[in-house]
Structure formats: C-alpha cells, structure tokens
C-alpha cells in the first residue's frame, strides 16, 4: 500500500513525486518533504497533489490515509 506527494510545474499536465509513504498494518509518524524549484518556473503553473493507492485482497480493503498539514511555496 503506497501513497505519495507530487508536484507539477506545468499546471498539472505531468507530476513528479516529492515523497512516498508505505504502511503495513500500522501508522507512520509525520514527515516532511520539500523540493527546490528553478527560478524560471512560473508559479501560477505550480500544483501539488496527494495520491493514495489501495488494494483489495480476498478478505478486506487495505488503504493508506495521508494528511497534508501544510503546503507552501517559500521564496528565496
């Protein structure tokens, strides 16, 4: 079971993974992820998304739940 955080610099036409999370019968601790964008990126085209993949075995549906607490762009 996996989940991830992704970003796009082309208004969502394609995404790149920033972080991946897996779980197997338990809960994970909070963690952070960051990515430095090139200065040439048009910030009006930046998108961030969380994506979760689940699966169903013969008995139950297993899943990962992601909580995104804070997403921001920091100018430097």
Secondary structure, DSSP 4 states (H G I P E B T S, - for coil): -EEEEEEESSTTSS-EEEEEEE-SSS-PPP-----PPPTT--GGG-EEEEEEE-EE-SS-EE--------------
